Amino acid sequence: MKLIERNNCPVCSNTHFKMLFSLSYKDEKISKFLSDYYKGKMPIKLLENFEYQLVECNECKLIFQKYIPNDEFSNELYDKIISAEDSLKKKIDKKDLNSKYDNEIDLIKKIFKKKNSIKGLEFGAGWGFWASRAIERGLDVDAFELSDKRVKYMRDKGITVVEDMKKNQNEYDFIYSDQTIEHITNPHQIFESFLPNLKNGGFIMLNYPSSFNFKKELIKDYSPKKDAAHPLEHINLFNRSSLNYLISKYNLELINLKCQFNPTLKNLLKDIKNFIYFDNILIKKK
């Protein structure tokens, strides 16, 4: 297991960056966080020769981690180091999620109000809680997920899991992805897999950790933590500038989505927190 260095921006391929933050993985600030967060499963010793570095692309303004897990380490991280049981328990314990899901599902229904049937795909579906809620609300939703444990869990719940994205050409009215794109080494691969599956006039709905005020945090006495730049996991920190650059390479139209969501009185604090810490965008296939 090891980290690999990225010498090109994963969005625009530019080779000129500005260093925002650098800290050795030997430093107690980061080693303690990783040890505590992963409950002693993270092989800290194997990281000691590397730096946790955040750089900003001079061209598209993407903030990204310069050193990231290679494929072997990434598979180990998501399949073994991260506890599937703990992940499921956390999801079940988040009882307020249906409010967020319903806001998103209501918007999808509004967009396609003239259609009798709305077919969608949740990409990176995890345990399938969003897909399950969407199905309860009357949408026809499939799921795509790489984790075998999560796939089995969804299938046991009656959710249709797609195994090969290449077999569903022009099938979906929308594709939904919640907090997935920031984990992907090459974000272009997401759109290259989405577009053939999406009908003309269809929509992509993306949620991702917001970079709101993040650079200001780095000026302070910053310590790595579970945030928009979570070490080893949130390897790409998107903003509107970098996403605009990314989708400009495809036949897509970016629609401002945050204005579509209004915090509900019942869940005011939770909704405002989601509004600040997560960004939501809607992308239309022309």
KEKE-3310 file (N, C-alpha, C; in steps of 0.2 Angstrom, whole numbers, plus 5000, padded with zeros to 4 digits):
npx = (5004:5003:5005:5002:5009:5001:5004:4997:4982:4967:4956:4958:4970:4981:4998:5002:5002:4996:5003:4993:4993:5003:5008:5017:5014:5019:5016:5009:4996:4989:4992:4986:4973:4969:4972:4962:4950:4949:4949:4961:4965:4971:4986:4997:5011:5015:5013:5022:5032:5027:5018:5004:4996:4988:4984:4981:4974:4980:4973:4959:4955:4953:4954:4965:4971:4988:4995:4989:4979:4985:4978:4978:4979:4968:4957:4959:4957:4943:4936:4941:4947:4939:4925:4912:4900:4900:4898:4885:4878:4879:4872:4859:4857:4856:4843:4837:4838:4828:4821:4830:4832:4818:4817:4825:4819:4807:4810:4815:4803:4796:4803:4800:4787:4777:4779:4773:4780:4795:4812:4826:4844:4854:4870:4885:4878:4879:4872:4860:4849:4844:4839:4830:4821:4817:4810:4800:4793:4788:4796:4805:4819:4835:4851:4869:4883:4899:4904:4903:4896:4887:4880:4873:4865:4857:4850:4844:4834:4826:4830:4835:4850:4862:4875:4884:4887:4888:4878:4866:4861:4855:4844:4840:4831:4836:4851:4857:4869:4877:4889:4900:4909:4920:4928:4933:4947:4949:4939:4933:4929:4917:4907:4909:4904:4891:4884:4881:4871:4861:4846:4843:4840:4840:4844:4858:4861:4871:4879:4891:4904:4906:4916:4916:4922:4933:4947:4950:4950:4961:4971:4971:4975:4976:4970:4970:4955:4938:4932:4929:4941:4945:4958:4965:4953:4943:4948:4947:4943:4929:4923:4912:4919:4929:4920:4912:4922:4925:4912:4911:4918:4909:4893:4884:4873:4875:4865:4860:4858:4856:4848:4836:4832:4824:4826:4817:4804:4803:4815:4825:4838:4846:4844:4849:4863:4866:4865:4875:4887:4887:4887:4876:4872:4864:4864:4861:4858:4860)
npy = (4994:5011:5029:5039:5052:5066:5075:5083:5093:5085:5090:5100:5097:5105:5110:5118:5124:5131:5130:5126:5120:5109:5095:5083:5065:5060:5069:5073:5079:5074:5060:5056:5059:5051:5038:5038:5040:5029:5019:5013:5005:5011:5010:5018:5019:5016:5027:5037:5042:5051:5066:5076:5085:5100:5107:5121:5123:5133:5136:5131:5132:5121:5113:5101:5085:5082:5070:5054:5039:5024:5012:4999:5003:5011:5002:4994:5003:5007:4995:4987:4995:5005:5002:4992:4989:4999:5010:5007:5008:5021:5027:5023:5028:5042:5050:5061:5061:5059:5071:5079:5071:5071:5084:5084:5074:5079:5090:5084:5078:5089:5094:5084:5084:5083:5070:5053:5042:5042:5038:5034:5034:5030:5034:5027:5022:5017:5011:5012:5020:5033:5029:5019:5028:5036:5027:5023:5035:5035:5035:5027:5019:5014:5007:5010:5003:4999:4991:4975:4971:4981:4981:4968:4971:4981:4973:4964:4972:4974:4983:4987:4983:4990:4982:4984:4999:5001:4995:5001:5011:5027:5027:5033:5046:5054:5056:5053:5058:5057:5064:5058:5061:5068:5058:5052:5048:5052:5063:5065:5053:5050:5058:5053:5041:5043:5051:5043:5035:5043:5051:5062:5079:5075:5075:5078:5076:5082:5081:5087:5090:5106:5120:5131:5145:5137:5140:5150:5144:5137:5146:5148:5139:5126:5109:5093:5084:5077:5083:5094:5092:5079:5069:5057:5053:5063:5068:5077:5094:5102:5117:5130:5135:5126:5115:5121:5122:5108:5103:5110:5103:5094:5091:5100:5108:5119:5122:5132:5126:5128:5138:5132:5125:5126:5129:5119:5123:5114:5106:5116:5119:5108:5108:5120:5118:5108:5116:5125:5117:5108:5107:5108:5104:5105:5098:5099:5088:5093)
npz = (5000:4996:4993:4979:4969:4962:4948:4939:4937:4941:4935:4925:4920:4921:4926:4936:4952:4967:4983:4997:5010:5020:5028:5037:5037:5048:5058:5074:5074:5062:5062:5074:5072:5061:5067:5077:5070:5061:5070:5074:5063:5052:5043:5049:5049:5036:5030:5034:5026:5018:5013:5019:5008:5002:4987:4976:4960:4948:4936:4935:4948:4957:4972:4978:4985:4984:4986:4985:4989:4980:4969:4975:4989:4990:4988:4999:5009:5008:5008:5019:5030:5033:5042:5038:5045:5055:5046:5041:5053:5057:5046:5048:5061:5058:5058:5053:5039:5030:5028:5020:5009:5004:5000:4989:4981:4979:4971:4959:4955:4952:4941:4932:4931:4921:4916:4917:4922:4931:4929:4937:4942:4956:4959:4966:4978:4990:5005:5000:5005:5000:4987:4991:4998:4988:4979:4988:4987:4974:4963:4950:4953:4950:4957:4958:4964:4971:4982:4988:5000:5002:4990:4992:5003:4998:4988:4996:5001:4990:4980:4964:4958:4947:4938:4927:4920:4907:4900:4900:4891:4887:4896:4908:4916:4926:4935:4951:4963:4979:4988:4982:4971:4976:4980:4969:4959:4945:4940:4928:4923:4929:4923:4910:4911:4915:4905:4893:4899:4901:4897:4883:4888:4901:4919:4930:4947:4959:4975:4986:4997:5003:4998:5005:5013:5016:5013:5021:5033:5033:5035:5048:5063:5057:5058:5051:5048:5049:5036:5022:5016:5020:5025:5013:5009:5004:4991:4981:4981:4977:4969:4962:4952:4947:4944:4934:4925:4923:4918:4906:4897:4892:4884:4893:4904:4918:4932:4945:4960:4974:4977:4976:4987:5002:5019:5030:5043:5053:5053:5054:5059:5055:5042:5038:5041:5032:5021:5022:5023:5013:4995:4982:4965:4950:4934:4917:4903:4887)
capx = (5000:5006:5002:5005:5009:4998:5007:4992:4976:4963:4950:4960:4977:4986:5003:5005:4998:4998:5003:4989:4994:5007:5009:5019:5009:5021:5014:5003:4989:4986:4992:4981:4966:4968:4971:4956:4944:4949:4949:4967:4965:4975:4993:5001:5019:5016:5012:5026:5037:5023:5015:4997:4997:4983:4986:4975:4976:4980:4969:4952:4954:4951:4959:4965:4976:4993:4997:4982:4980:4985:4972:4978:4977:4961:4953:4960:4954:4936:4934:4943:4949:4932:4920:4905:4895:4900:4895:4878:4875:4879:4867:4853:4856:4854:4835:4834:4840:4822:4820:4835:4830:4812:4818:4828:4815:4802:4813:4815:4796:4794:4806:4797:4779:4773:4780:4769:4785:4802:4817:4833:4849:4858:4877:4888:4872:4881:4867:4853:4844:4841:4836:4824:4816:4814:4805:4794:4790:4785:4801:4808:4826:4841:4857:4875:4888:4905:4905:4899:4892:4882:4875:4869:4861:4851:4846:4839:4829:4822:4832:4838:4857:4865:4882:4888:4885:4888:4872:4859:4861:4850:4839:4838:4829:4840:4856:4859:4875:4878:4896:4904:4913:4926:4932:4935:4953:4948:4931:4930:4926:4910:4903:4910:4900:4884:4881:4878:4865:4856:4842:4843:4836:4840:4848:4862:4860:4877:4880:4898:4906:4907:4923:4914:4926:4939:4954:4951:4951:4968:4975:4971:4979:4972:4971:4966:4949:4933:4929:4929:4947:4946:4964:4965:4946:4941:4955:4946:4938:4926:4919:4909:4924:4931:4914:4911:4927:4924:4906:4912:4920:4904:4887:4880:4871:4875:4859:4861:4853:4855:4842:4830:4831:4822:4826:4810:4804:4803:4822:4828:4845:4849:4844:4854:4869:4867:4865:4882:4892:4887:4885:4871:4871:4859:4867:4856:4861:4856)
capy = (5000:5017:5035:5041:5059:5069:5081:5086:5094:5080:5093:5103:5094:5110:5107:5124:5124:5134:5126:5129:5117:5103:5092:5076:5061:5058:5074:5070:5081:5070:5053:5054:5059:5044:5032:5038:5040:5023:5014:5009:5001:5014:5008:5025:5018:5016:5034:5041:5045:5055:5073:5077:5092:5103:5112:5124:5123:5140:5137:5130:5133:5115:5111:5094:5082:5080:5063:5050:5031:5020:5007:4994:5006:5013:4996:4992:5008:5007:4988:4984:4999:5008:4997:4992:4989:5006:5014:5006:5010:5029:5029:5021:5033:5048:5050:5067:5062:5059:5078:5081:5066:5073:5090:5082:5070:5084:5094:5079:5077:5095:5095:5080:5084:5081:5063:5048:5038:5045:5033:5037:5030:5033:5032:5027:5022:5015:5006:5013:5024:5037:5025:5017:5033:5038:5022:5024:5041:5034:5035:5021:5020:5008:5009:5007:5003:4994:4987:4969:4971:4986:4978:4963:4974:4984:4968:4961:4977:4974:4988:4984:4986:4989:4979:4987:5005:5002:4992:5005:5017:5032:5024:5037:5053:5058:5052:5056:5055:5061:5064:5053:5064:5070:5052:5049:5050:5055:5065:5065:5046:5050:5061:5049:5035:5046:5053:5038:5032:5049:5053:5069:5083:5072:5079:5075:5080:5081:5084:5086:5094:5113:5123:5138:5147:5132:5143:5154:5139:5135:5152:5147:5134:5120:5102:5088:5082:5075:5089:5094:5089:5073:5065:5051:5051:5068:5070:5083:5098:5106:5123:5131:5137:5119:5111:5124:5120:5101:5101:5113:5099:5090:5095:5100:5115:5120:5125:5134:5122:5130:5142:5128:5122:5131:5126:5118:5125:5108:5104:5122:5119:5103:5110:5126:5115:5105:5121:5128:5112:5104:5110:5104:5107:5102:5098:5096:5086:5096)
capz = (5000:4996:4990:4973:4968:4956:4945:4935:4940:4939:4931:4919:4918:4922:4930:4940:4958:4973:4989:5002:5016:5020:5035:5037:5040:5055:5063:5078:5072:5057:5064:5079:5069:5057:5071:5081:5066:5058:5076:5074:5057:5047:5044:5050:5048:5029:5027:5037:5021:5014:5016:5017:5004:4998:4982:4972:4953:4945:4931:4937:4955:4961:4978:4979:4988:4980:4987:4986:4989:4974:4968:4981:4995:4990:4989:5006:5013:5007:5009:5025:5035:5035:5045:5034:5050:5058:5041:5041:5059:5056:5042:5052:5066:5055:5057:5050:5032:5025:5026:5015:5003:5002:4996:4983:4977:4977:4965:4954:4953:4950:4935:4927:4932:4915:4915:4921:4925:4931:4930:4939:4945:4961:4958:4973:4982:4997:5008:4996:5009:4996:4982:4995:4999:4981:4977:4992:4985:4968:4958:4948:4954:4951:4961:4956:4970:4970:4988:4988:5006:5001:4985:4995:5008:4994:4984:5001:5002:4984:4976:4958:4957:4940:4938:4922:4918:4899:4897:4901:4886:4887:4900:4914:4916:4930:4939:4958:4967:4985:4991:4978:4966:4979:4981:4963:4957:4939:4940:4921:4922:4931:4917:4904:4912:4916:4899:4889:4902:4903:4891:4881:4892:4908:4924:4935:4953:4963:4981:4987:5003:5001:5000:5007:5018:5017:5012:5027:5039:5032:5037:5055:5065:5054:5059:5047:5051:5044:5033:5015:5013:5024:5022:5010:5006:5000:4987:4976:4984:4971:4970:4956:4946:4945:4941:4928:4920:4921:4914:4900:4892:4889:4882:4899:4907:4925:4935:4952:4964:4981:4978:4975:4993:5007:5025:5033:5050:5057:5053:5052:5061:5051:5035:5037:5042:5026:5016:5022:5023:5007:4989:4977:4959:4945:4928:4912:4897:4882)
cpx = (5004:5002:5006:5004:5005:5001:5003:4986:4971:4957:4953:4967:4983:4992:5006:5000:5001:4998:4999:4991:4998:5009:5012:5014:5012:5019:5008:4996:4986:4986:4987:4974:4965:4968:4965:4950:4944:4950:4955:4969:4970:4982:4997:5008:5020:5016:5017:5031:5033:5020:5008:4997:4990:4985:4980:4978:4975:4975:4961:4950:4952:4956:4959:4971:4981:4995:4990:4984:4981:4979:4972:4976:4970:4956:4953:4956:4946:4932:4935:4944:4943:4927:4914:4899:4894:4896:4888:4875:4874:4873:4860:4852:4854:4847:4833:4835:4834:4820:4824:4833:4823:4813:4820:4823:4809:4804:4813:4808:4794:4797:4802:4790:4775:4774:4776:4774:4792:4807:4823:4838:4853:4865:4881:4883:4873:4876:4860:4848:4840:4837:4829:4819:4813:4809:4799:4790:4787:4789:4803:4816:4830:4846:4863:4880:4893:4906:4900:4894:4886:4877:4871:4864:4855:4847:4841:4833:4825:4824:4836:4845:4860:4873:4886:4884:4884:4882:4866:4859:4855:4843:4836:4836:4833:4845:4858:4865:4877:4885:4900:4910:4920:4930:4935:4942:4953:4941:4929:4927:4919:4906:4903:4905:4892:4881:4878:4872:4860:4852:4844:4838:4836:4844:4852:4862:4866:4877:4887:4899:4908:4914:4922:4918:4932:4946:4955:4952:4959:4973:4976:4975:4975:4974:4967:4960:4944:4929:4929:4935:4949:4952:4962:4958:4944:4946:4954:4941:4935:4923:4916:4913:4926:4926:4912:4916:4926:4918:4907:4915:4915:4898:4882:4879:4871:4869:4861:4856:4851:4849:4835:4828:4830:4822:4819:4810:4805:4811:4826:4836:4849:4849:4849:4861:4871:4868:4872:4887:4892:4884:4881:4871:4867:4862:4862:4860:4857:4854)
cpy = (5006:5023:5036:5049:5061:5075:5085:5087:5089:5083:5095:5101:5099:5107:5113:5125:5129:5130:5129:5126:5110:5101:5085:5071:5058:5063:5071:5072:5077:5062:5051:5054:5053:5038:5032:5037:5033:5017:5010:5005:5004:5012:5015:5024:5018:5022:5039:5045:5050:5062:5073:5085:5093:5108:5115:5125:5131:5141:5137:5131:5127:5115:5104:5091:5080:5073:5059:5043:5029:5015:5002:4997:5008:5008:4994:4997:5008:5000:4985:4989:5003:5002:4997:4993:4996:5011:5014:5009:5018:5031:5028:5026:5040:5049:5056:5067:5062:5066:5080:5077:5069:5079:5089:5079:5075:5088:5090:5078:5083:5096:5090:5079:5082:5073:5058:5044:5041:5039:5036:5032:5033:5030:5033:5027:5020:5010:5007:5016:5029:5034:5022:5022:5036:5033:5022:5030:5041:5034:5028:5022:5014:5011:5006:5008:4997:4989:4981:4969:4975:4984:4973:4966:4977:4979:4965:4965:4978:4979:4985:4987:4984:4987:4983:4993:5006:4999:4995:5012:5021:5030:5029:5044:5057:5053:5056:5053:5060:5059:5058:5056:5066:5065:5050:5052:5054:5057:5065:5058:5046:5053:5056:5043:5037:5047:5048:5035:5037:5050:5060:5073:5080:5076:5074:5079:5077:5084:5082:5091:5101:5116:5130:5139:5142:5135:5147:5150:5137:5140:5151:5141:5127:5113:5098:5085:5079:5081:5089:5091:5083:5069:5058:5049:5057:5071:5076:5087:5103:5113:5125:5132:5130:5115:5114:5122:5113:5100:5105:5109:5094:5094:5096:5108:5115:5124:5126:5130:5124:5134:5138:5125:5127:5127:5125:5120:5120:5106:5110:5121:5114:5105:5116:5123:5112:5110:5124:5123:5108:5108:5106:5108:5102:5103:5095:5094:5089:5091)
cpz = (5000:4993:4984:4972:4961:4954:4940:4938:4937:4935:4924:4916:4918:4927:4935:4946:4963:4979:4995:5009:5015:5027:5034:5040:5047:5060:5067:5076:5067:5059:5069:5076:5065:5061:5075:5076:5063:5064:5076:5068:5052:5048:5044:5047:5040:5026:5029:5032:5017:5017:5014:5014:5001:4994:4979:4965:4951:4940:4933:4944:4959:4966:4978:4983:4983:4980:4989:4986:4981:4974:4974:4987:4996:4991:4996:5011:5014:5009:5016:5031:5037:5036:5041:5040:5054:5053:5041:5047:5059:5052:5045:5057:5064:5053:5053:5042:5027:5023:5020:5008:5000:4998:4989:4978:4975:4971:4959:4951:4950:4942:4930:4929:4927:4913:4919:4925:4925:4933:4931:4941:4950:4960:4964:4978:4989:5000:5004:5000:5004:4990:4985:4996:4993:4978:4981:4990:4977:4962:4956:4948:4954:4955:4957:4962:4969:4976:4988:4994:5005:4996:4988:4999:5003:4991:4989:5002:4996:4979:4970:4957:4950:4941:4933:4919:4910:4896:4897:4897:4886:4891:4905:4913:4920:4933:4945:4961:4973:4988:4988:4974:4969:4981:4975:4960:4950:4938:4933:4920:4924:4926:4911:4905:4913:4909:4895:4892:4903:4896:4889:4885:4899:4912:4928:4941:4957:4969:4983:4993:5000:5003:5002:5013:5020:5017:5018:5033:5039:5035:5045:5057:5063:5056:5055:5051:5046:5042:5026:5012:5018:5021:5019:5006:5001:4996:4983:4980:4979:4974:4963:4950:4943:4942:4935:4923:4918:4916:4907:4895:4889:4887:4888:4900:4914:4927:4942:4956:4971:4982:4978:4982:4998:5014:5028:5040:5054:5058:5052:5053:5056:5044:5033:5037:5035:5020:5016:5021:5017:5001:4985:4971:4954:4938:4923:4906:4891:4876)
residu = (MET:LYS:LEU:ILE:GLU:ARG:ASN:ASN:CYS:PRO:VAL:CYS:SER:ASN:THR:HIS:PHE:LYS:MET:LEU:PHE:SER:LEU:SER:TYR:LYS:ASP:GLU:LYS:ILE:SER:LYS:PHE:LEU:SER:ASP:TYR:TYR:LYS:GLY:LYS:MET:PRO:ILE:LYS:LEU:LEU:GLU:ASN:PHE:GLU:TYR:GLN:LEU:VAL:GLU:CYS:ASN:GLU:CYS:LYS:LEU:ILE:PHE:GLN:LYS:TYR:ILE:PRO:ASN:ASP:GLU:PHE:SER:ASN:GLU:LEU:TYR:ASP:LYS:ILE:ILE:SER:ALA:GLU:ASP:SER:LEU:LYS:LYS:LYS:ILE:ASP:LYS:LYS:ASP:LEU:ASN:SER:LYS:TYR:ASP:ASN:GLU:ILE:ASP:LEU:ILE:LYS:LYS:ILE:PHE:LYS:LYS:LYS:ASN:SER:ILE:LYS:GLY:LEU:GLU:PHE:GLY:ALA:GLY:TRP:GLY:PHE:TRP:ALA:SER:ARG:ALA:ILE:GLU:ARG:GLY:LEU:ASP:VAL:ASP:ALA:PHE:GLU:LEU:SER:ASP:LYS:ARG:VAL:LYS:TYR:MET:ARG:ASP:LYS:GLY:ILE:THR:VAL:VAL:GLU:ASP:MET:LYS:LYS:ASN:GLN:ASN:GLU:TYR:ASP:PHE:ILE:TYR:SER:ASP:GLN:THR:ILE:GLU:HIS:ILE:THR:ASN:PRO:HIS:GLN:ILE:PHE:GLU:SER:PHE:LEU:PRO:ASN:LEU:LYS:ASN:GLY:GLY:PHE:ILE:MET:LEU:ASN:TYR:PRO:SER:SER:PHE:ASN:PHE:LYS:LYS:GLU:LEU:ILE:LYS:ASP:TYR:SER:PRO:LYS:LYS:ASP:ALA:ALA:HIS:PRO:LEU:GLU:HIS:ILE:ASN:LEU:PHE:ASN:ARG:SER:SER:LEU:ASN:TYR:LEU:ILE:SER:LYS:TYR:ASN:LEU:GLU:LEU:ILE:ASN:LEU:LYS:CYS:GLN:PHE:ASN:PRO:THR:LEU:LYS:ASN:LEU:LEU:LYS:ASP:ILE:LYS:ASN:PHE:ILE:TYR:PHE:ASP:ASN:ILE:LEU:ILE:LYS:LYS:LYS)
# end
